[in-house]
Structures are given as structure tokens and as C-alpha cells.
């Protein structure tokens, strides 16, 4: 193996590892008609929601946020919780395969009083 091809192989392995480490990253789109004050993403079946990933920021209706995982997750299955800023009510989705989902769009149906999500 030449030095050039060995360097190319190392670069390819590093790029693949980097891509796999961020494969759970996704975009969250708020089309609910309401502002969202908190967003939690936790490994599936975890007993703790961990920290609000929005921090002091919120997610206004019509806006989106890119959610980036800084740690190398060993699971593809995650749970998502959002909390609305107007009344602190929340909506939860379980068992989302973030290795296959790149965008989650949230919508609220006033008639049925339910928040739904589409996964792309």
C-alpha cells in the first residue's frame, strides 16, 4: 500500500466515523401555530428527559431548529418532548428512529386538540 492510498483510507474511515457520529442530527420544524419553549430528546425508554436543548431560546411558530448531537449515540431510537410556551402543555413522541429521520415537522389540530408529527 502506498503512502497516498493509506492516507486516503485513513481519511475515508475518519469521514465515515464522523458521519455515523452525527447520524441522529435532525431539523425540528414548528408548524403548530404556537411557540415552543422547551425541547427534550432522550434515548428511547430512558427515565430522564435530560436537559432542554433550546436552553434560553424558544422555537417560534413557523421557525425551525437544527438539533445536533455532540456525543456519539449508540442508539438510533429516541424520544421527543416539546413544551408549549403559552400554557406549559406538552406533546411526546416515542421510538423515533433518528438514524432514518432528517426532519420532524410538528402540527397542531385545534379541532381534535392534538399535536402530530411527520417524520422525513
PyMOL commands that set and color helices and strands:
alter all, ss='L'
color gray80, all
select helices_A, chain A and resi 3-21
alter helices_A, ss='H'
color red, helices_A
select strands_A, chain A and resi 26-31+36-43+64-67+77-84+90-97+103-109+114-119
alter strands_A, ss='S'
color yellow, strands_A
deselect
rebuild
show_as cartoon
